[in-house]
Amino acid sequence: MQKLKIVVLAAAMIALAHNACAANITTQIDDEIPEATRHTIHAVNNRLFMSIMDNKPDVMINMFVAEGRAGGSIEADVNSSYKKLGELARGAVFTTLHEYFIDVKERGAVALPVPGDMTNKFLINVEGGNGPLFVSLLTSNGRSRDIMIAFIYIKLNDEWQLYGFNYGLYRVGGKTVVQWYDEAQKMYKNGWEVPAMLWIQFANAFIRPVPFVQYEREAEMLDFFKRSAAEAAKKYKFPMKAVWVKNTPMIYGFDTKLDKSDKLMPVIIYVTKYNLNSGLAIQSEADAITANIEKVTPGITRCSAEIGYEAFSASPLDDGKDRKYRAVMSKVR
């Protein structure tokens, strides 16, 4: 699964620093922010949302500070994002997750904790010093892929102007990265190394909803991802012969996908000797692989009610060719 394209405008403001500039900072979060200021920002947010739904990128482009409009690629970036985001967000309902008013008298990075859910706690890192900032984080809810949108405003000459716009995945299958990570950890402790690696690999694709929103446990999650992947690479050598199956299909690796219920399931990628048009033969072969795959990769039949299969007629290794495959699913319970 690829991460959604993220537009980063006014990049000088976006810093991935971890240390807050402690002096001369005024910060207000959520209800601490004066209602009049929030009302003003919400009106602008709504205007931008309508322009996204109506695919009118000029509205956003014209609202950017002069520095942003002079960036060169702003029109292409906003046009591209509007097209993609309009498709993803159509019919979605967005609500405000958190808002920040930040006034930094000296240039420097500001790291702010997000209140609320301690399990999914994260920090935002921005750079201030040019004027008061307002960061508005909004999320969709209840879809298979929920989005976070970040609008960043700067106050210049008593007027709030758009300074940055980002979007990316916040929840997939109803879970944040941290929730997927916690599931992967439980699998790993049970000795289910391959499922654990697959789960954290899946979550790693959206580990930062937007560039300056960083989960507090990010380093821990990345370390686990690297360790589990390295351990699996040592233990499992691909391609692997499924010697217990007629014609000895060759397993080339594992992937994941969301099923129709938005639950994650493992996918086995393998090479078959059957013609790809032989659906019944490939289904029977996939079921035969499933019958004993638990002995080879513990936990793989226990983490999902189904296993997906992608059957290729030749090596699926990436060599620049778009190879055809037959997709089937095998029930484990």
C-alpha positions in Angstrom: 0.0 0.0 0.0 1.5 3.3 -1.0 1.3 6.4 1.1 -0.9 9.1 -0.2 0.9 12.0 -1.9 1.5 14.8 0.6 1.7 18.4 -0.4 4.2 20.5 1.6 3.9 24.2 1.0 6.0 26.9 2.7 8.4 24.1 3.6 10.6 26.5 5.6 7.9 26.5 8.3 7.6 22.7 8.6 10.4 21.3 10.8 10.8 17.8 12.0 12.7 19.0 15.1 12.1 17.4 18.4 13.1 20.2 20.8 10.7 23.0 21.6 11.9 26.6 21.6 11.1 27.2 25.3 11.3 31.0 25.5 8.8 33.6 24.3 6.1 31.1 23.2 2.4 31.6 23.7 0.4 28.5 23.0 -3.3 27.8 23.2 -5.0 24.5 22.4 -8.6 23.7 21.4 -11.0 25.4 23.8 -8.3 27.7 25.2 -8.3 29.6 21.9 -10.7 32.6 21.8 -14.0 31.7 20.1 -13.7 34.7 17.7 -10.4 33.4 16.4 -11.7 29.8 16.0 -14.8 31.1 14.3 -12.7 33.0 11.8 -10.5 30.0 11.0 -13.5 27.6 10.8 -15.1 29.9 8.2 -11.9 29.7 6.1 -11.7 25.9 6.6 -15.2 25.5 5.3 -14.5 27.6 2.3 -11.4 25.5 1.5 -13.4 22.3 2.0 -16.1 23.5 -0.4 -13.4 24.3 -3.0 -11.9 20.8 -2.6 -15.3 19.1 -3.1 -16.0 21.4 -6.1 -12.5 20.9 -7.5 -11.7 24.6 -7.6 -8.0 24.8 -6.7 -7.7 28.5 -7.5 -9.5 29.3 -4.2 -6.7 27.7 -2.2 -3.9 29.1 -4.5 -5.2 32.7 -4.1 -5.4 32.3 -0.3 -1.8 31.4 0.1 0.7 33.9 1.4 2.7 35.6 -1.3 5.8 33.5 -0.4 3.8 30.3 -1.1 2.3 31.5 -4.4 5.8 32.4 -5.5 7.0 28.9 -4.8 6.9 27.8 -8.5 5.1 24.5 -8.2 2.1 25.5 -6.1 -0.4 25.4 -8.9 0.6 21.9 -10.1 0.8 20.6 -6.5 -2.6 22.0 -5.5 -4.3 20.9 -8.7 -2.9 17.3 -8.2 -3.9 17.3 -4.5 -7.4 18.6 -5.2 -8.1 15.9 -7.7 -6.9 13.0 -5.5 -8.3 14.4 -2.2 -11.7 15.2 -3.9 -12.0 11.5 -4.8 -10.9 10.3 -1.3 -13.0 12.7 0.7 -16.2 12.6 -1.4 -19.0 11.9 1.0 -16.7 12.0 4.0 -17.6 14.0 7.2 -14.6 15.8 8.7 -14.4 16.9 12.3 -11.8 19.0 14.1 -9.3 16.8 15.9 -7.2 19.5 17.5 -6.4 23.2 17.0 -3.4 25.2 18.0 -2.7 28.9 18.3 1.0 29.5 18.5 2.8 32.8 18.9 6.6 32.4 18.8 8.5 35.6 19.3 11.8 34.1 18.1 12.4 31.8 15.2 12.6 28.2 16.2 10.9 24.8 16.3 8.0 24.2 18.5 7.0 20.7 19.6 3.5 20.4 21.1 1.8 17.5 22.7 -1.7 16.5 21.6 -4.2 16.1 24.5 -6.6 13.3 24.8 -6.0 9.6 23.8 -2.7 8.6 25.5 -2.5 5.4 23.3 -2.3 7.5 20.1 -0.5 10.5 21.6 1.6 12.4 19.1 3.5 15.6 18.8 3.3 18.4 16.2 6.5 20.1 15.2 6.3 23.5 13.4 8.7 26.5 13.1 7.5 29.9 14.1 8.9 33.4 14.3 7.3 35.2 11.4 4.0 35.8 13.1 1.2 34.0 15.0 0.4 30.5 13.7 -2.9 28.6 13.7 -2.8 24.9 13.1 -6.0 23.1 12.3 -6.1 19.3 12.3 -9.2 17.6 10.9 -10.0 14.0 10.3 -12.7 12.0 8.5 -14.3 9.1 10.4 -15.9 5.8 9.7 -14.5 5.0 6.4 -12.0 2.2 5.4 -9.4 4.9 5.0 -9.8 8.0 7.1 -7.8 11.1 6.2 -6.2 13.8 8.2 -6.1 17.3 6.7 -3.9 20.0 8.1 -4.4 23.7 7.4 -1.7 26.0 8.7 -2.4 29.7 8.8 -0.1 32.7 9.6 -1.3 36.1 10.8 0.2 38.9 8.8 -1.0 42.5 9.0 -4.0 41.4 11.2 -5.1 38.9 8.6 -5.0 35.1 8.7 -3.4 33.7 5.5 -2.9 30.1 4.4 0.7 29.1 5.0 0.6 25.3 4.5 -1.6 22.4 3.5 -1.1 18.7 4.0 -3.1 15.5 3.9 -2.5 11.8 4.5 -3.9 8.6 6.0 -4.8 8.8 9.6 -6.8 5.5 10.1 -7.0 2.4 8.0 -9.6 -0.2 8.7 -10.7 2.0 11.7 -7.3 1.9 13.4 -4.4 4.3 13.7 -0.8 3.2 13.2 -0.3 2.8 16.9 -3.3 0.4 17.2 -1.9 -1.7 14.3 1.5 -1.7 16.0 0.0 -2.9 19.3 -1.6 -5.8 17.4 1.7 -6.6 15.7 3.5 -6.7 19.1 1.0 -9.2 20.5 1.5 -11.4 17.5 5.3 -11.2 17.9 5.1 -12.2 21.6 3.0 -15.2 20.5 5.8 -16.3 18.2 3.9 -15.2 15.1 6.8 -13.5 13.4 5.6 -13.3 9.9 2.1 -11.9 10.7 3.8 -9.4 13.1 6.1 -8.3 10.4 3.2 -7.9 7.9 1.1 -6.0 10.3 3.8 -3.4 11.2 4.9 -3.2 7.5 1.3 -2.3 6.6 1.1 0.3 9.4 4.5 1.8 8.5 3.1 3.1 5.2 1.1 5.7 7.1 3.2 6.2 10.2 2.9 10.0 9.9 -0.5 11.3 8.9 1.1 14.5 7.7 4.8 15.4 7.8 4.8 17.4 11.0 2.5 15.1 13.0 4.7 12.5 14.6 3.5 9.8 17.0 5.2 9.9 20.3 6.1 6.2 19.8 7.4 6.6 16.3 11.0 5.6 17.1 9.8 2.5 19.0 7.6 1.5 16.0 10.3 2.0 13.4 12.8 0.0 15.5 10.3 -2.9 15.8 9.6 -2.8 12.0 13.4 -3.0 11.2 14.0 -5.8 13.8 11.1 -7.9 12.7 11.9 -7.5 9.0 15.6 -8.4 9.6 14.7 -11.5 11.7 12.1 -12.7 9.1 14.7 -12.2 6.4 17.2 -14.4 8.2 14.7 -17.1 9.0 12.7 -17.4 5.8 14.5 -17.7 2.5 12.6 -17.0 -0.7 11.6 -18.4 -3.0 10.3 -21.2 -0.7 9.0 -24.5 -2.0 5.6 -25.6 -0.9 6.7 -29.2 -0.9 3.5 -30.5 0.6 1.5 -29.4 -2.5 1.2 -31.1 -5.9 3.4 -29.5 -8.5 5.5 -27.8 -5.7 4.4 -24.2 -6.2 7.1 -21.6 -5.2 6.3 -19.0 -2.6 8.0 -15.7 -3.3 6.8 -13.6 -0.4 4.0 -12.2 1.7 1.8 -9.1 1.5 -1.4 -7.8 3.1 -4.7 -6.4 2.0 -8.0 -5.3 3.6 -10.9 -7.6 3.1 -14.4 -6.5 2.4 -15.0 -6.1 6.2 -11.9 -3.8 6.5 -10.0 -6.5 8.3 -6.4 -7.1 7.4 -5.4 -10.4 5.9 -2.1 -11.9 4.8 -1.5 -12.5 1.1 0.8 -15.2 -0.2 2.5 -14.4 -3.5 3.6 -17.5 -5.4 4.3 -19.0 -8.8 1.9 -21.7 -10.1 2.4 -24.2 -12.9 -1.2 -24.0 -13.8 -2.6 -21.7 -16.5 -3.9 -18.5 -14.9 -7.2 -19.2 -16.6 -7.6 -22.4 -14.6 -9.4 -20.8 -11.7 -10.6 -24.0 -10.0 -7.1 -25.6 -10.2 -5.5 -22.5 -8.6 -8.2 -22.3 -5.9 -7.5 -25.9 -5.1 -3.8 -25.2 -5.0 -4.2 -22.2 -2.7 -6.3 -24.3 -0.3 -3.6 -27.0 -0.3 -1.0 -24.4 0.6 -3.2 -23.1 3.4 -3.6 -26.6 4.8 0.0 -26.7 6.0 1.3 -23.2 5.8 0.8 -22.8 9.6 3.7 -25.2 10.2 6.0 -23.1 8.1 4.9 -19.6 9.2 3.2 -19.9 12.7 0.2 -17.6 13.3 -0.5 -16.9 9.6 -3.8 -18.9 9.7 -4.7 -17.5 13.2 -4.5 -13.8 12.5 -7.3 -13.7 9.9 -10.3 -15.8 8.7 -8.9 -15.9 5.2 -5.6 -15.8 3.4 -5.3 -14.1 0.0 -3.3 -15.5 -2.8 -1.7 -14.0 -5.9 -0.7 -16.7 -8.3 1.8 -15.8 -11.0 2.9 -17.9 -14.0 6.5 -16.6 -13.7 8.7 -14.9 -11.1 6.8 -11.8 -9.7 10.1 -10.1 -8.7 10.1 -6.5 -9.7 12.0 -6.3 -13.0 10.0 -3.4 -14.5 7.4 -5.7 -16.0 3.7 -5.6 -15.0 3.0 -9.3 -14.6 -0.5 -10.7 -14.6 -1.7 -12.9 -11.7 -4.8 -14.7 -10.5 -6.2 -13.6 -7.2 -8.0 -16.1 -5.0 -8.9 -16.4 -1.3 -8.7 -19.4 1.0 -10.8 -19.7 4.1 -9.1 -20.9 7.3 -12.2 -21.0 9.5 
